[in-house]
Amino acid sequence: MIKLQGAFTAMVTPMNPDGSVDYDGLRKNVKFQLEQGIDGLVPLGTTAETPTLDEDEEDEIIKIVFEEVRAFEKSTGKKIPLVLGAGSNNTRDAVKYCERAKKAGADAALVVTPYYNKPSKEGIFRHFEACSKVGVPILVYNIQGRTGTNIPTDVLKRIADLPNICGVKEASGNINQMMEVIQQVKSAHPDFAVLSGDDGLTLPLISVGGDGIISVVSNLAPKAVTELANTALKGDFAEARKMHYNLLPFFKAAFVDGNPTSIKYAMNVKGLAAGTVRLPLVEVTDSAKEVIKEALNKCGL
């Protein structure tokens, strides 16, 4: 099973002024990511506004991302892991999306805790058990702030014992819980990846044994985020701290008025394909725009 490590971009879905998907812009963004040395890509996650996309749009996004990555791999000989979003609060749909990820040739499927339903511990376990049976590696996505339900470490231990579970994207914001996961789960499954879902916790998590970041900021600064993650993974924490504190203002600004609204505005400022957002998301406020522009300048981005 694949070992996920380094910096992965949780890709935005660029959109035209009329709200349609900007497929040409998406292709340009993928090329930009690859040229800048990103370790892996995560399309159709939270940052992609996936809940607002229909399945035809999702299929075209998958087609474009996979085409560009496979062409890059063929020309360079470098492997770029693709983790395809496959989450739903309906277990049957999550299984279907995992099957889609497997058919597409994804290296893993990103499966979020069922949201809104607020399942019990046993319900969470059975949801991931059903997804694990598909046969594609599953990256568990724990983000209580969006789902309303945390995956406690005792439940994650059970999930990790299932076949085809390759790691967790930890976006609980709780570094103590992340350390528990490393101590209790990763120790029993050495290839189990523990990836941060918060850019600002990339360095802290790697310093205690984590494996990297699924990043929002790397939509705009893939080279800088990749260098931070891999410098820390090499154990050069003095240099990684410099990189961390240089990027810290933008780590904060990239979420100042929500995600992906803030990062999309920043990308638009820098001439990258991002465009508008779909309702119920709306453009960032004028005050947020100033915070974002100031952080871009301060960080030299």
Disulfide bonds with the S-S distance in Angstrom:
none
